Amino acid sequence: MNISTITPSENRIEYSFIIPSEKDFDAYMKVISAFDNYTRMKIVEVLIERLRKESKQYHSQYIYPLNSKEIKDALENDKKIKKMTEQGWRNHLTQLREAGIIGRIKRKVDQKGNPINNTRDSFFINMNIFDRFLFGTKLGQEQIRSYMLLSNKIEELKEDYDCVMMVCTGSDKSKCLTFNKEDEVVVGRESSHKPGKYDSKALVLSSIYKTVTEVEKPHLKVFYKDGEWFIVDYSSNGTFISNKKLKKGVSKKVKNNSFIQLSEGDSSVVLYFSYT
């Protein structure tokens, strides 16, 4: 078992920030403003899910978009969304479209691919807008490069260890714990009561992650059993995989190359979990 920070000097990333042009700045602010609303975020979620399900089966964008009624029906059971008029839904869709997050077309076929007589405005997610945020600035490009370098290092470590857990966010980014199938390890925030005690069998996080449970309790336990890797949440503020909160005290099987979020908000942390 080994704890290390995989940022050797030759691969260290130089972070910088370049102020975007006025045109790019206005575009970014439109996107940020569009996402500053729960209903609009849920609309985007519905369209992304639609794209995931249908785009592999139907290559034509004239099939997988949804009209305003179909979007509204998909969200009818969400109690956080207040009832609104048809115009209210159109206003949300317009703001998302003007920000470039979604596109609009006249759909000529129904969801089964059959021609329809009366075409209706339908909407699809514009995935390119997310790529613009990632690749459109030097800062974004440097972040991507740093993750690619860390990914390469993880693969190297897996040649000597069965499992690697790496910190992806915050001041501890790139800190990792390597261990094998016979090891049982814990994850948590550093403790002022017993400093250093858990360093040999734990991924100990900086105190800056203040909503993460202290390692002596701990936040999370990891173990291998019957050919599978498992984690158990013992925390006060929760552990999440794919935005789903784990049941406290219940073993959860972890898929390879998973992202595990400890707690929520600004003081949370995301871990990358990879094994051979």
C-alpha positions as CSV (number, residue, x, y, z in Angstrom):
1,M,0.0,0.0,0.0
2,N,1.3,3.4,-0.9
3,I,0.3,7.1,-0.7
4,S,1.8,9.5,-3.2
5,T,1.2,12.6,-5.2
6,I,1.6,11.9,-8.9
7,T,2.7,15.3,-10.1
8,P,6.4,14.8,-11.0
9,S,8.2,18.0,-11.9
10,E,8.5,17.3,-15.6
11,N,4.7,16.9,-15.8
12,R,3.7,19.7,-13.5
13,I,1.0,21.9,-15.0
14,E,1.4,25.7,-15.3
15,Y,-2.0,27.2,-14.7
16,S,-2.8,30.6,-16.1
17,F,-5.9,32.5,-17.0
18,I,-6.6,34.5,-20.2
19,I,-9.5,37.0,-20.2
20,P,-11.8,36.0,-23.0
21,S,-12.7,38.4,-25.8
22,E,-15.8,40.5,-25.3
23,K,-17.7,38.2,-27.7
24,D,-16.7,35.0,-25.9
25,F,-17.4,36.7,-22.5
26,D,-21.0,37.5,-23.6
27,A,-21.5,34.0,-24.8
28,Y,-20.3,32.5,-21.6
29,M,-22.5,34.8,-19.5
30,K,-25.5,33.7,-21.5
31,V,-24.8,30.1,-20.8
32,I,-24.3,30.8,-17.1
33,S,-27.5,32.8,-16.9
34,A,-29.4,30.1,-18.7
35,F,-28.3,27.5,-16.2
36,D,-29.2,29.7,-13.2
37,N,-32.7,28.1,-13.1
38,Y,-33.8,24.7,-11.9
39,T,-36.4,24.2,-14.7
40,R,-34.0,25.0,-17.4
41,M,-31.4,22.6,-16.0
42,K,-34.0,19.8,-15.9
43,I,-35.0,20.6,-19.5
44,V,-31.3,20.1,-20.5
45,E,-31.2,16.9,-18.5
46,V,-34.2,15.5,-20.4
47,L,-32.7,16.4,-23.8
48,I,-29.4,14.9,-22.9
49,E,-31.1,11.7,-21.7
50,R,-33.1,11.6,-24.9
51,L,-29.9,11.9,-27.0
52,R,-28.2,9.1,-25.0
53,K,-31.1,6.7,-25.6
54,E,-32.0,7.5,-29.2
55,S,-29.0,8.9,-31.1
56,K,-27.3,5.5,-31.5
57,Q,-30.5,4.0,-32.9
58,Y,-31.6,7.0,-34.9
59,H,-28.8,8.9,-36.6
60,S,-31.1,11.7,-37.9
61,Q,-31.6,14.7,-35.6
62,Y,-35.1,14.9,-36.9
63,I,-36.2,12.0,-34.7
64,Y,-34.6,12.4,-31.3
65,P,-35.5,16.0,-30.5
66,L,-38.6,16.7,-28.3
67,N,-41.3,19.3,-28.6
68,S,-42.4,21.5,-25.7
69,K,-45.3,19.2,-24.7
70,E,-43.0,16.1,-24.7
71,I,-40.5,17.9,-22.5
72,K,-43.2,19.1,-20.2
73,D,-44.7,15.6,-19.9
74,A,-41.2,14.2,-19.0
75,L,-41.0,16.6,-16.1
76,E,-44.6,16.5,-14.9
77,N,-43.8,14.5,-11.7
78,D,-41.0,16.9,-10.6
79,K,-42.5,18.7,-7.7
80,K,-39.8,21.4,-7.7
81,I,-41.1,22.7,-11.0
82,K,-44.0,25.1,-10.6
83,K,-47.0,24.9,-12.9
84,M,-46.7,27.4,-15.8
85,T,-48.4,28.3,-19.0
86,E,-47.3,27.1,-22.4
87,Q,-45.7,30.6,-22.9
88,G,-43.7,30.0,-19.7
89,W,-42.2,26.8,-21.1
90,R,-41.5,28.6,-24.4
91,N,-39.6,31.4,-22.5
92,H,-37.4,28.8,-20.9
93,L,-36.7,27.1,-24.2
94,T,-36.0,30.4,-25.9
95,Q,-33.4,31.4,-23.2
96,L,-31.6,28.0,-23.6
97,R,-31.7,28.4,-27.4
98,E,-30.3,31.9,-27.4
99,A,-27.5,30.7,-25.2
100,G,-26.7,28.1,-27.7
101,I,-27.3,25.2,-25.3
102,I,-30.2,23.7,-27.3
103,G,-31.1,23.8,-31.0
104,R,-34.5,24.0,-32.7
105,I,-35.8,22.3,-35.8
106,K,-39.1,21.5,-37.5
107,R,-39.6,17.8,-36.8
108,K,-41.1,16.0,-39.8
109,V,-41.5,12.6,-38.2
110,D,-42.8,11.3,-34.9
111,Q,-40.8,9.4,-32.3
112,K,-41.3,6.1,-34.2
113,G,-40.0,7.6,-37.5
114,N,-43.4,8.0,-39.1
115,P,-44.1,11.2,-41.2
116,I,-46.4,13.8,-39.6
117,N,-48.5,16.3,-41.3
118,N,-48.3,19.2,-38.9
119,T,-44.7,20.0,-38.1
120,R,-43.9,21.3,-34.6
121,D,-40.9,23.1,-33.2
122,S,-38.7,20.5,-31.5
123,F,-35.5,20.9,-29.5
124,F,-32.3,19.0,-29.1
125,I,-29.2,19.4,-27.0
126,N,-26.2,21.1,-28.5
127,M,-23.3,19.2,-27.0
128,N,-20.8,21.5,-28.7
129,I,-21.5,24.2,-26.2
130,F,-20.0,22.1,-23.4
131,D,-16.9,21.4,-25.6
132,R,-16.5,25.2,-26.1
133,F,-16.3,25.7,-22.3
134,L,-13.7,23.0,-22.0
135,F,-11.5,23.8,-25.0
136,G,-12.4,27.5,-25.6
137,T,-10.0,28.9,-23.0
138,K,-6.3,28.2,-22.2
139,L,-7.4,27.4,-18.6
140,G,-9.8,24.7,-19.8
141,Q,-7.2,23.2,-22.1
142,E,-4.7,23.1,-19.3
143,Q,-7.2,21.3,-17.0
144,I,-7.8,18.7,-19.7
145,R,-4.1,18.2,-20.2
146,S,-3.5,17.8,-16.5
147,Y,-6.2,15.0,-16.3
148,M,-4.7,13.3,-19.3
149,L,-1.3,13.3,-17.6
150,L,-2.7,12.0,-14.4
151,S,-4.6,9.3,-16.3
152,N,-1.3,8.1,-17.8
153,K,0.3,7.9,-14.4
154,I,-2.7,5.9,-13.0
155,E,-2.2,3.3,-15.7
156,E,1.5,3.1,-14.8
157,L,0.6,2.6,-11.1
158,K,-1.8,-0.2,-11.9
159,E,1.1,-2.2,-13.3
160,D,2.2,-2.6,-9.6
161,Y,-1.0,-2.3,-7.6
162,D,-4.5,-3.7,-7.9
163,C,-6.3,-0.5,-7.3
164,V,-5.7,3.3,-7.5
165,M,-7.8,6.0,-5.9
166,M,-6.9,9.6,-7.0
167,V,-8.2,13.0,-5.8
168,C,-9.6,14.9,-8.8
169,T,-10.6,18.3,-7.2
170,G,-9.3,20.9,-4.8
171,S,-5.9,21.4,-3.2
172,D,-5.2,17.7,-2.9
173,K,-5.7,17.1,-6.7
174,S,-3.4,14.3,-7.9
175,K,-2.9,12.8,-4.4
176,C,-3.6,9.1,-4.6
177,L,-3.6,5.9,-2.7
178,T,-2.5,2.6,-4.2
179,F,-3.4,-0.7,-2.7
180,N,-4.1,-4.4,-3.3
181,K,-7.0,-6.8,-3.0
182,E,-5.9,-8.0,0.5
183,D,-6.0,-4.4,1.8
184,E,-8.9,-2.6,3.6
185,V,-8.6,1.1,3.5
186,V,-10.5,4.2,4.6
187,V,-10.9,7.7,3.2
188,G,-11.5,10.9,5.2
189,R,-10.4,14.4,6.2
190,E,-7.3,14.7,8.3
191,S,-7.9,14.6,12.1
192,S,-6.5,17.1,14.5
193,H,-6.9,14.5,17.3
194,K,-4.7,11.7,15.9
195,P,-2.4,13.2,13.2
196,G,-0.4,10.6,11.2
197,K,-2.1,7.5,12.7
198,Y,-4.0,6.5,9.5
199,D,-1.4,7.5,6.9
200,S,-0.4,3.9,6.1
201,K,-3.9,2.6,5.5
202,A,-5.9,5.6,4.4
203,L,-6.4,8.3,1.8
204,V,-6.2,11.3,4.2
205,L,-7.6,14.5,2.7
206,S,-6.7,18.1,3.6
207,S,-8.8,20.0,6.2
208,I,-9.9,22.3,3.4
209,Y,-12.6,19.6,2.5
210,K,-14.4,20.6,5.7
211,T,-17.7,18.8,4.9
212,V,-15.9,15.5,4.4
213,T,-16.0,13.3,7.6
214,E,-12.8,12.9,9.5
215,V,-10.7,9.8,8.7
216,E,-10.9,8.4,12.2
217,K,-14.7,7.9,11.8
218,P,-14.2,7.5,8.6
219,H,-16.1,9.0,5.6
220,L,-15.6,5.9,3.4
221,K,-14.2,2.4,3.6
222,V,-13.0,0.4,0.6
223,F,-12.5,-3.4,0.4
224,Y,-12.3,-6.3,-2.0
225,K,-14.6,-9.4,-1.7
226,D,-15.6,-12.3,-4.0
227,G,-14.0,-10.7,-7.1
228,E,-15.5,-7.2,-6.7
229,W,-14.5,-3.9,-5.2
230,F,-16.9,-2.3,-2.6
231,I,-17.2,0.9,-0.7
232,V,-19.2,1.7,2.4
233,D,-20.4,5.2,3.4
234,Y,-20.2,6.1,7.0
235,S,-20.3,9.9,6.6
236,S,-22.4,12.7,7.9
237,N,-22.8,14.5,4.5
238,G,-23.1,11.6,2.1
239,T,-21.2,9.8,-0.7
240,F,-22.4,9.9,-4.3
241,I,-21.8,7.9,-7.5
242,S,-23.4,9.2,-10.7
243,N,-25.2,11.9,-8.6
244,K,-26.9,9.1,-6.6
245,K,-26.5,9.1,-2.8
246,L,-25.4,5.9,-1.3
247,K,-27.2,4.3,1.6
248,K,-25.2,4.8,4.8
249,G,-23.6,1.7,6.1
250,V,-24.5,-0.4,3.1
251,S,-21.8,-2.0,0.9
252,K,-22.0,-0.7,-2.7
253,K,-20.2,-2.4,-5.6
254,V,-18.0,0.0,-7.6
255,K,-17.6,-0.1,-11.3
256,N,-14.1,0.3,-12.7
257,N,-13.1,3.9,-13.6
258,S,-15.8,5.4,-11.4
259,F,-16.0,8.9,-10.0
260,I,-16.9,9.0,-6.3
261,Q,-18.0,12.3,-4.7
262,L,-17.6,12.8,-1.0
263,S,-20.1,15.4,0.4
264,E,-21.7,18.2,-1.6
265,G,-20.9,21.8,-2.3
266,D,-17.7,23.9,-2.3
267,S,-16.0,21.7,0.3
268,S,-16.7,18.4,-1.3
269,V,-14.2,16.3,-3.2
270,V,-14.3,13.9,-6.2
271,L,-12.2,10.8,-6.3
272,Y,-11.3,8.6,-9.3
273,F,-11.5,4.9,-8.6
274,S,-9.6,2.6,-11.0
275,Y,-8.5,-1.1,-10.8
276,T,-7.0,-3.9,-12.8
